[in-house]
Structures are given as C-alpha cells and as structure tokens.
Amino acid sequence: MKPAMKASPTLANAMGMADIPLKDLKKKYTDQNSRFVEVNGLEIHYRDIGEGPAIVLMHGVMSSLQTWDGWTEELTKNFRVISLDMPGFGLTGGPEDIDEFNEDYVFNTFAKFIENVELERFSMAGNSFGGYIAARYAAQYPERVEKLILIDPAGYPHEQPWVFKLATTPVISTLSKFIQPPFLITKNVMEIYGDKSRLSQDNLYRYVHMAQRPGAKAIYVKTMQMESEASSVDRPLPFASIDAPTLLMWGEEDHWIPIALADRWKADVRNLQFISYPGVGHVPMEEIPYQTVQDAIVFLADVQQAPTKSSPSIDELESILQGDDLSSDFAPMEGL
C-alpha cells in the first residue's frame, strides 16, 4: 500500500479512480531517443538507438519499453536496438474502440510497425505476451527473422495469475474498467519478481503510472480477458514453423507462466537453446539485466548486418547510361 501511495500524484490516483494526463506521462517517460509513428490509428512510442545488425525488443502485458533499459545499454554497443511500447500499453495505448483490441490487432499493428521502420531482416527478443507475438511473427515471416529470443513467453495453456481471475469475474471486470487501485498493481509487480529486493523504485512507479494512462484500465481488463480465454483451450499454435535459431530464457520462480511450459517450446521449435535462472521471476531481463543480456549477446554473436544495396561502379554507371544493362537495380538516368 505504501509504495502505491507514494507513486500516486493525487489521492484520487491512489484510490485508482483517476488518470494521469498523457502529456505528463510523456514528459516523464520520453527522452531524446523517443520517437512516435502512426500505425493503425495508434501513435506508437519507440526508441531506435545504435548501429549495426537490428534487434527489436518487445515487452509483455502492462509493461513498457523501459523494461529493456538494462539490455539496451549493452546491446547498443554493437547493435541497432529498436524497443517499442507495444500496442495497448505504455505511451502507445490502445484503440478508441476497445472491441478492436485482440491478439490479431496487436500482431497486425506490430507487423505494420516493422514495415514502417523499414526492417528487412532482423533479430527479435520478446517477453511474456511480447514473446508470443515475436514467436508468431517469426513463424509467419521466417525470411525476415535472423534470430529469436523468447523470455518466459506466453502461448501455451496454463493456470492464470490470481489477478487475471479476479479482474475477469463479471462484476469486478465492469468495475475494473473504471477503478484499479494502485496497491493491486504494486502487489502484482512484486509477484513477478523472484527476488523483490531487485525491484527498483523507478520500475515499480513506472508500472503504477502506466496503469493510470488514459484508457489503460479498460485495455488491461480486455487483455486479461483475452489471455484467460486463450489459456483455457489447447489451440493450434504455429511455432513449429519457426526457422530462426531460438534462445529460450526462463525464470525458475515465474509464478505467472510456469517454467514447465518450456518443454512445449522445446518440442515445437527445432533449433532451440534453453537457459533457466534460479531465483528469478517472470521478467528476467528486468530483474537480472546484466546476466541475461550477456547470454543474449553470446547467442547473437554471429549475427551479421543485413545487406544493403551497394552503389554502382563507374563501369556499371557507364553501362546504365548507355542503356546496356536494363536488368540493373538502377534505372537509366533521364534528362541528361
């Protein structure tokens, strides 16, 4: 209760009845590397930092791109790192029509985002629901994904966290669209860490603040309903189609998505390495960022810069100008 009170700017916020204006959240949670791009009617907040082979970082439900800060600091030394507030969360938020928000909406919006930032071949890392979207993308677009890192990914059926069960009961789900006490958020966040002493005040406050973004309450309830429904049936999943070498990371004390599900991933994904972390919960990249990013860097060591079109040589230019090489990628120059 005490951290929730400290994180809340007003008493109404502390009671879960008020929002924090988006402009205030942007002021606090953007920096010089922040960018916004319109995709599917959403202003997606993302960061694009560094040079080299590209890797896209995708967080889980009720989180934001800051969950990757510990990884970004190390990866940008050798990679172009793109992290984003996934559709529905962070500063990106969700669609005005809440009924539009589902797995396909998130996936299609993410796929269009990749087109917008003009990535042709790249690696991906995804946690929880972000891991599910990353795996689904890798299965559908195998020619684009160089390597795939999945961290405590969602996908296969499992027992839902207590907060999901609570928030999706008929009466509570209606009330939760308007009132979500921050102490439930802080309790929830503490449970996703294996060792609560590793949870920084900044990260704890961030979860509370993002849950009070305008529209977040309704999206959070819809997300929990969506996840609960997906986990209630053993539906066909496309993960056997993943061609990219895959690193599966898992916190052994994950109480949201149990490590036992790693066996399902091992059975379906052909080229897979597995690392587990004792005493760590659902967000290893946030709880133990240095150790996990070092494992990621080792896995990504042989990733190469995606090829780009090279400039034509002098001989090629002369041939093009003379119209001798119409099969070239460079069209004949006109008006000379």
Summary of the structure (lengths in Angstrom):
residues: 336
radius of gyration: 21.7
end to end distance: 73.5
largest distance: 76.5
contacts: 1097
relative contact order: 0.15
helix: 43%
strand: 15%
